[in-house]
Amino acid sequence: MKNKKWMGAGLAITMAAVTLIGCSNGDKEPAKGADTGKLDVKQEITLPITGDIPSMDISKATDDIAFTIQAAVNEGLTRLDKNGKAQPGMATDWDVSDDGLTYTFKLRDAKWANGEPVTAKDFVYSWKRTLDPKTKASYSFMVAWIKGGEAYNTEKGSADDVAVKAVDDKTLEVTLAHPVPFFVEQMAFPVFFPQNQKFVEAAGDKYSTEADKLLANGPFKMSEWAHEQSATLVKNDQYWDKDKVKLTKATFQVVKDSTAAVNLYESGELDRTIGLVRDQVESYKDSKEFSVEAELTAGYVMYNQRVPALTNAKIRQALTYAIDAEAYADVVYHNGSKAATGIVPNGVNVKDGEYRQIAGDLVGRKDNAAKAKDLLAEGLKEAGLTEFPKIKLTANDDDTNKKGAEFVQEQWRSKLGIEVEVETLPFKLRLDRARKHDFDLMLAVWGADYNDPMTFLDLWMSDSGFNYPSWKNADYDKLIKQAQAEPDAKKRTSLMVDAEKLLMKEMPIGPTFFRGQAYLTKSHVKNWQTSVFGPDYDLKETYIQGKE
C-alpha cells in the first residue's frame, strides 16, 4: 500500500484569529539583531494559575492548568507551532496510509530526565494505561480512537487487541478505528504523551502527586510542588532540543483573585496576569503590555439529572433562557467575551468553513427569553411540582466565577422568582465534585482540545466521562457516532449540526458565553506562544530580554 509521507508537518488545522493589542507584548519573535544565545538577565519567569494543579497524571488530567504544565515538562510525538500545525517532537517524521488509518512514527534519540531512553514502548504503555478501565481515565475516549481501544476501555476486549505497537525502539505504529483528520496535531495533546512504565510502577500510588514522583521528557522538569501555593519548573538538561530552551526556571503561583494578580504584576512579582475582567480591561486597554487573545472556550450551566426538577427539559430551557447572556459576558467579563449561541464557540472550523456560521444561533434568546417564566410553570406542572426546589449553584471560588454565580442567581430570582443558594469551592474540589456528579447546578467552561466541533459535542454522549449532568439520549448518541465515522466532510458537519440542535432542545447544559481573554504580559517576556486549543501556552522558546 502506498503511503503519504509527512516530514515534520501535520494536517493543518485552521486557527481562529488572534488579535494582539499593543506592540510591546506583541513582540512575539526575537527582535532583529537580538542574540538570544547571549542573554544577560536571569532567564526566570513567574506566572499565575487560578488553583492548584488537580493532577499531573498524564492518563488522568482533565484541565487546562494541568495540560499547560504537562506540556512544559513532557513532550509527545509532535509539538504545535504558533499556527497550530504539528512539528517534530519525539517523532522526527511519520507516514500515513492512503486510507488515513495507519500512522507510523519514527522516534528520535531522546532521553527521560533520569537519562533513560524514550522508546516506542513508552507510548504503547502510556496509551494502554489510559485505556485500561481500571485507570478510570476521563480522556480515555480520545485514545479510544485507536482500533480496539473502545472495546478494551469498555471491558469488551483486551489490551492485546489495541492496535498500537512498538515495531522496534524507534518505530511506533498505530491504526485508528476511523479516520481522524487532526490526529497528528493530537499527538501534541498531553493524553498522548509517553509514560515510563518502570518509573510509574515504582512510584505506585504516589505517581504524579509530588515533584519527585514525576518524570520529564520535555523542555522542563518539576523541582518543587507546594500544593495550593506554587509549582516550580527548571530546565531539563536531558531534553533533546535543550539549546532552544532559554528559561532556566518557571514558577507557577496560585492566584485566585484577578485584582490580586494585577497588584502582584504591578509590583513585579508576576510576569503575566490571569485574565483581566471588567474595570481592569478599561484601565489597561491602552497599555503596551495589554493583549486580547482568542479562545475556543464555551461557558455553561450544567443541570444534574439527579435533581428531579432538572430532569424536565422545559425547566432546563427556562433556566437557560432567563439568563441575559449578553449582560453576563459584559458584566462578569467585559473582555471580548460574547453571548453563547450554542455550545460550539465562534472560531471553531470544519472543512466547509466556520462551524458556528453554518449552524447558526441554536439558543435564540431574543425570542425565547419572554417564554422562560411560562416554560418554568409548564415544566413544574409536568414534573408534578408546585414550586422550584431549594438547590445549590456551585462554582469555582475565584472572583470571576463568584461574580458569575451571583449574576445567574439574581437573573433567576428577578425573572423566574426562584431562589438558589450559591456555593463556591476551590477549583480542584469543584472539579472533583463534578466528576462524582455531586452537585445540583454548576457553572463550568470547556476549552477546545482540538479545532473541531466534536471536542464540544462528544462530551454529552451517554457514556462520556465528561457527561457530568448524567444526561442520556439515544438519538444524540447515534448522531455523534454517525458523525465520528462519516468520511464525507459536508455530511459530517450536517450530522454535528443536527446533534447540537437536539442538545439545545433538550438543554442538559445551558450555554452562557463564548469566552475571550485579556492579559497583561511584561514587555521583557519574548517569544510568548499561546494556543486557542489544548494547553494554554508553550514556554519552550520563551525568553527574557530587556528586563530592568
C-alpha positions in Angstrom: 0.0 0.0 0.0 1.4 3.4 -0.9 1.9 5.7 2.0 1.7 9.5 2.3 5.0 10.8 3.7 5.0 13.6 6.3 8.3 15.2 7.2 7.6 17.3 10.3 4.3 18.7 9.1 0.9 17.6 10.2 -2.6 18.1 8.8 -3.2 21.8 9.1 -5.9 23.0 11.4 -7.3 26.4 10.6 -6.8 28.6 13.6 -9.1 31.3 14.9 -7.6 34.7 14.5 -5.6 36.0 17.5 -5.9 39.8 17.9 -3.0 41.4 19.7 -3.2 45.0 21.0 0.0 46.8 21.9 3.4 46.5 20.4 5.5 45.6 23.4 3.8 42.3 24.2 3.2 41.9 20.5 7.0 41.3 20.1 6.4 37.6 19.8 9.5 36.9 17.7 13.1 37.8 18.7 13.9 41.4 17.9 16.1 41.9 14.9 19.7 41.9 15.9 18.9 40.3 19.3 21.3 37.5 20.2 19.1 35.1 22.2 22.1 32.9 22.8 23.7 35.7 24.9 21.1 36.8 27.4 22.5 38.9 30.3 19.4 38.7 32.6 18.1 35.9 34.7 16.0 33.5 32.5 13.3 33.1 35.1 9.5 33.7 34.7 6.7 33.8 37.3 3.2 33.0 36.1 -0.2 32.8 37.8 -2.5 29.8 37.9 -6.0 30.1 39.4 -5.8 27.0 41.5 -3.6 24.0 42.5 -2.8 21.5 39.7 -5.6 18.9 40.1 -3.5 16.1 38.7 -0.2 15.7 36.8 -1.0 12.1 35.8 -0.9 12.1 32.0 -3.7 9.5 31.9 -5.9 11.3 34.4 -5.5 15.1 34.0 -8.6 16.9 32.6 -8.0 20.6 33.0 -6.1 23.4 31.3 -3.8 24.1 34.3 -2.5 20.6 34.3 -2.3 20.4 30.5 -0.3 23.6 30.2 2.3 22.4 32.8 2.4 18.9 31.4 3.2 20.4 28.0 6.2 22.1 29.6 7.6 19.0 31.4 6.7 16.4 28.8 6.6 16.1 25.0 4.5 13.9 22.7 5.3 12.7 19.2 4.7 16.2 17.9 4.6 19.8 19.2 2.4 22.6 17.8 3.8 25.7 16.3 2.2 29.2 16.7 -0.2 28.4 13.8 -1.4 25.1 15.4 0.5 22.9 12.9 2.3 19.8 14.0 6.1 19.9 14.1 8.5 17.1 15.1 8.6 16.3 18.8 9.6 12.9 20.0 9.0 11.8 16.4 11.2 13.0 13.6 8.8 12.1 10.8 5.8 9.9 10.1 3.9 8.0 7.4 0.2 8.0 6.9 -1.5 5.2 4.9 -3.7 6.2 1.9 -6.9 5.3 3.8 -5.9 7.6 6.7 -6.0 4.8 9.3 -2.4 3.7 9.9 0.3 6.0 11.2 4.0 5.0 11.5 6.1 7.4 13.6 9.9 7.4 13.6 11.3 8.4 17.0 14.4 10.4 17.6 17.2 9.7 20.1 15.7 11.3 23.2 16.0 10.7 27.0 13.9 11.0 30.1 15.2 13.3 32.8 16.7 10.3 34.5 18.9 9.5 31.5 16.9 6.5 30.2 16.0 6.5 26.5 12.4 7.4 25.4 11.2 4.5 23.3 8.1 3.5 21.3 7.2 1.2 24.2 6.7 4.2 26.4 3.9 5.4 24.1 2.4 2.0 23.9 2.4 1.6 27.7 1.0 5.1 28.2 -1.9 4.8 25.8 -2.9 1.4 27.1 -2.7 2.6 30.7 -5.1 5.4 29.8 -7.4 2.9 28.1 -7.3 0.4 30.9 -10.7 0.5 32.6 -9.0 0.3 36.0 -7.4 3.6 35.4 -10.8 5.3 35.1 -9.3 8.0 32.8 -11.8 10.6 31.7 -9.8 11.3 28.5 -9.7 7.6 27.5 -12.4 8.3 24.9 -9.8 10.2 22.8 -7.3 7.4 22.9 -10.1 5.0 22.1 -9.9 6.4 18.5 -7.3 3.6 18.1 -8.7 0.4 16.7 -9.6 -1.9 19.6 -9.3 0.9 22.1 -13.0 1.4 22.8 -13.5 -2.4 23.3 -10.6 -2.6 25.8 -11.8 0.6 27.6 -15.3 -0.8 28.0 -14.1 -4.2 29.0 -15.3 -5.8 25.8 -11.8 -6.5 24.5 -8.2 -6.9 25.7 -5.1 -4.7 25.8 -3.6 -7.0 23.1 -6.4 -6.0 20.7 -5.4 -2.3 20.8 -3.8 -1.5 17.5 -0.7 0.3 18.7 2.7 -1.4 18.8 6.4 -0.8 19.1 7.8 -2.2 15.9 11.2 -1.5 17.5 12.5 1.0 20.0 12.3 3.8 17.4 9.2 2.9 15.4 5.6 3.2 16.6 2.7 2.0 14.6 -0.9 2.8 15.3 -4.1 2.0 13.4 -7.3 4.0 14.0 -10.8 2.7 14.1 -11.9 5.5 11.7 -10.1 8.5 10.1 -9.2 11.4 12.4 -8.1 14.3 10.2 -6.4 16.1 13.1 -4.7 13.0 14.6 -1.1 14.3 14.1 -1.9 17.5 15.9 -3.5 15.5 18.7 -0.1 13.8 19.3 0.9 17.1 20.9 -2.0 16.8 23.4 -1.0 15.6 26.9 -3.1 12.4 27.0 -0.9 11.1 24.1 2.4 11.8 25.9 4.6 8.8 26.8 5.0 7.4 30.3 7.9 5.3 31.6 6.5 2.1 32.9 9.3 1.3 35.3 9.1 4.8 36.9 5.2 4.7 37.1 5.2 1.3 38.8 8.0 2.1 41.2 6.1 5.3 42.3 2.9 3.3 42.8 0.0 5.3 44.3 2.3 8.3 44.7 2.9 8.6 41.0 2.5 12.2 39.7 1.4 13.5 43.2 4.7 15.3 44.1 7.6 16.8 42.2 9.9 13.8 42.8 7.2 11.4 41.6 7.2 12.9 38.1 9.5 12.0 35.2 10.0 14.6 32.4 11.0 14.1 28.8 10.2 17.7 27.8 11.9 21.2 28.0 11.5 21.4 31.8 11.2 19.2 34.8 9.4 20.0 38.1 11.7 20.7 41.0 9.1 21.8 43.6 5.3 21.5 44.2 3.9 23.3 47.2 0.3 22.2 46.9 -2.3 25.1 46.8 0.6 27.6 46.6 3.0 27.1 43.8 4.9 24.8 41.4 8.4 25.3 40.1 9.9 24.0 36.9 13.6 24.1 35.9 15.3 23.5 32.6 15.7 19.8 31.7 19.3 19.3 30.5 18.4 15.9 29.2 15.9 17.3 26.7 16.9 16.6 23.1 16.3 20.2 22.0 17.7 21.9 25.1 19.6 24.5 23.1 16.4 26.2 22.2 15.2 26.4 25.8 16.4 29.7 27.3 14.3 29.8 30.5 16.1 28.2 33.4 13.2 28.5 35.8 9.4 28.9 35.6 7.3 29.4 38.8 3.6 29.0 38.8 1.9 30.9 41.6 -1.6 30.1 42.7 -3.6 33.4 42.5 -7.4 33.2 42.6 -8.3 36.8 42.6 -7.8 38.9 39.4 -7.2 42.1 41.4 -4.5 40.4 43.5 -2.9 39.2 40.2 -2.8 42.8 38.9 -1.3 44.0 42.1 1.4 41.3 42.0 2.0 42.1 38.4 2.4 45.9 39.1 4.8 45.1 41.9 6.9 43.0 39.6 6.2 39.7 41.3 4.3 38.3 38.3 5.3 38.5 34.6 1.7 38.0 33.4 -1.7 38.4 34.9 -4.6 35.9 34.9 -7.4 37.1 32.7 -8.3 40.7 33.1 -12.0 41.4 33.6 -14.4 44.4 33.9 -12.8 47.7 35.0 -9.3 46.2 34.7 -9.8 46.0 30.9 -10.8 49.6 30.8 -7.9 50.6 33.0 -5.2 48.8 30.9 -6.6 48.6 27.4 -4.2 51.4 26.1 -1.1 49.8 27.8 1.6 48.4 25.5 1.5 45.3 27.7 -2.2 44.6 27.1 -3.3 41.9 24.7 -6.6 40.3 23.7 -6.2 36.6 22.9 -8.6 34.5 21.0 -10.0 31.4 22.7 -12.2 28.4 21.7 -13.9 28.2 25.0 -17.6 28.0 26.0 -19.2 28.7 29.4 -22.4 27.0 30.5 -24.6 25.8 33.4 -24.8 22.1 34.0 -28.1 20.7 35.1 -27.6 17.5 37.1 -30.2 14.8 36.3 -30.1 13.6 39.9 -32.3 16.6 40.8 -35.9 15.6 39.9 -36.9 19.1 38.7 -33.9 19.2 36.4 -35.0 16.1 34.5 -37.7 18.2 32.8 -36.5 19.8 29.5 -38.8 22.8 29.9 -37.4 23.7 33.3 -33.9 23.5 31.9 -34.9 25.7 29.0 -36.5 28.2 31.3 -33.3 28.5 33.4 -31.2 29.0 30.3 -33.4 31.5 28.6 -33.8 33.6 31.7 -30.1 34.4 31.8 -29.2 37.5 29.8 -26.1 36.1 28.2 -25.0 39.4 26.6 -25.2 41.1 30.0 -23.4 38.1 31.6 -20.5 38.4 29.2 -20.2 42.2 29.8 -20.9 42.4 33.5 -18.8 39.4 34.5 -16.0 39.6 31.9 -16.1 42.8 29.8 -13.1 41.4 27.9 -14.3 40.4 24.5 -16.5 37.5 25.7 -19.7 37.1 23.7 -23.2 35.7 24.4 -23.3 31.9 23.6 -25.5 30.9 20.6 -24.8 27.2 21.1 -22.2 25.0 22.8 -19.7 25.2 20.0 -18.0 28.7 20.1 -17.1 31.1 17.4 -13.9 30.3 15.6 -14.2 26.5 15.6 -13.7 25.3 12.0 -14.8 22.5 9.8 -13.8 21.8 6.2 -16.8 23.8 5.0 -15.8 26.9 6.9 -16.6 28.3 10.4 -19.0 25.9 12.1 -20.9 28.5 14.1 -21.8 30.4 10.9 -23.1 27.1 9.4 -25.1 26.0 12.4 -26.4 29.5 13.3 -27.9 30.6 16.6 -29.4 27.5 18.2 -30.3 29.1 21.6 -32.4 32.0 20.3 -32.5 34.0 23.5 -34.1 37.1 21.9 -37.2 35.0 21.0 -37.1 32.6 23.9 -36.4 34.9 26.9 -40.0 36.0 27.1 -41.1 32.4 27.3 -38.9 31.5 30.2 -41.5 32.1 33.0 -44.2 30.2 31.2 -41.8 27.3 30.4 -40.9 27.1 34.1 -44.6 26.9 35.1 -45.3 24.2 32.4 -42.2 22.3 33.4 -43.0 22.3 37.1 -46.5 21.0 36.3 -45.2 18.2 34.1 -42.8 17.3 36.8 -45.5 17.2 39.4 -44.0 20.0 41.4 -45.8 23.1 42.9 -42.6 25.1 43.3 -39.0 25.1 42.3 -36.9 23.2 44.9 -34.2 24.7 47.1 -30.9 23.7 45.4 -27.4 24.9 45.1 -25.5 26.6 42.2 -21.8 25.5 42.5 -18.9 27.5 41.1 -15.1 28.0 41.4 -14.1 30.3 44.3 -12.1 32.8 42.1 -13.5 36.3 41.9 -14.8 36.0 38.3 -16.7 32.8 38.9 -18.1 34.1 42.1 -19.5 37.1 40.3 -20.8 34.8 37.5 -22.7 32.7 40.0 -24.1 35.8 41.8 -25.2 37.1 38.4 -27.0 33.9 37.4 -28.6 33.7 40.9 -30.0 37.2 40.5 -31.3 36.6 37.0 -33.3 33.6 38.2 -34.6 35.5 41.2 -35.7 38.5 39.3 -37.0 36.8 36.1 -38.3 33.5 37.4 -39.0 34.2 41.1 -36.8 31.3 42.2 -34.0 31.2 44.8 -30.9 29.2 44.6 -28.0 29.1 47.0 -24.6 29.9 45.7 -21.7 27.6 46.7 -18.1 28.4 45.8 -15.3 25.8 46.0 -11.6 25.7 45.2 -11.0 24.7 41.6 -9.6 21.2 42.5 -12.6 20.4 44.8 -15.2 21.8 42.4 -13.7 19.6 39.6 -13.8 16.6 41.9 -17.4 17.2 42.8 -18.2 17.4 39.0 -16.5 14.1 38.4 -18.5 12.5 41.2 -21.7 14.1 39.8 -22.1 15.6 43.3 -23.8 18.9 42.6 -27.2 20.3 41.6 -26.4 23.2 39.3 -22.8 24.0 38.3 -21.0 26.7 36.3 -18.4 25.2 34.0 -16.3 26.1 31.0 -14.8 23.8 28.3 -11.9 24.8 26.1 -11.2 23.0 22.8 -8.8 20.1 22.8 -8.6 20.5 19.1 -10.1 22.8 16.5 -13.2 20.8 15.6 -16.9 20.9 16.8 -16.6 17.3 18.1 -14.4 18.4 21.0 -17.6 20.2 22.4 -20.2 17.7 21.2 -19.0 14.3 22.2 -18.9 15.4 25.9 -22.6 14.8 26.2 -22.8 11.2 24.9 -24.3 8.8 27.4 -21.0 7.1 28.2 -18.8 10.1 28.1 -16.5 10.6 31.2 -17.3 14.3 31.0 -21.1 14.0 30.9 -21.2 15.3 34.5 -25.0 16.1 34.3 -25.6 12.3 33.6 -27.9 13.1 30.7 -28.7 10.2 28.4 -30.3 10.4 24.9 -30.0 7.5 22.4 -30.8 9.8 19.4 -28.0 12.1 20.4 -25.5 9.2 20.8 -26.5 7.9 17.4 -25.9 11.3 15.7 -22.5 11.7 17.3 -21.4 8.2 16.4 -22.5 8.7 12.8 -20.6 11.9 12.6 -17.5 10.3 14.1 -17.5 7.6 11.4 -18.6 9.8 8.4 -15.8 10.3 5.9 -17.7 12.9 3.8 -17.0 16.4 5.3 -20.3 18.0 4.5 -22.4 15.1 5.7 -20.2 15.0 8.9 -20.9 18.7 9.5 -24.7 18.2 8.9 -24.7 15.4 11.5 -22.9 17.6 14.0 -25.4 20.4 13.5 -28.3 18.0 14.0 -26.7 16.8 17.2 -26.2 20.3 18.5 -29.8 21.2 17.6 -31.0 18.2 19.7 -28.7 19.2 22.5 -30.0 22.8 22.6 -33.6 21.5 22.5 -33.1 19.2 25.5 -30.7 21.6 27.3 -28.9 19.3 29.7 -26.4 22.2 29.7 -27.3 25.9 29.3 -24.7 27.8 27.3 -24.0 31.3 28.6 -20.9 32.8 26.9 -18.1 32.3 24.5 -15.0 33.4 26.4 -12.4 35.9 25.3 -9.3 36.7 27.3 -7.4 39.9 28.0 -4.0 39.9 29.7 -1.0 42.0 30.8 2.4 40.5 29.9 5.6 42.2 30.8 7.4 43.6 27.8 10.6 41.7 28.7 8.8 38.4 28.0 9.7 37.4 24.5 8.5 34.6 22.1 5.4 34.1 24.1 3.4 31.4 22.3 -0.3 31.0 23.0 -2.8 28.5 21.6 -6.5 28.6 21.1 -6.9 24.9 21.9 -5.1 22.4 24.1 -2.5 23.7 26.6 -2.8 27.5 27.0 0.7 28.3 26.1 4.1 26.8 25.3 7.2 28.0 27.2 9.8 26.1 25.2 11.2 29.0 23.3 10.1 31.9 25.6 12.9 34.0 27.0 13.6 37.2 29.0 15.2 40.2 27.4 15.3 43.9 28.3 14.3 43.5 32.0 15.4 46.3 34.2 
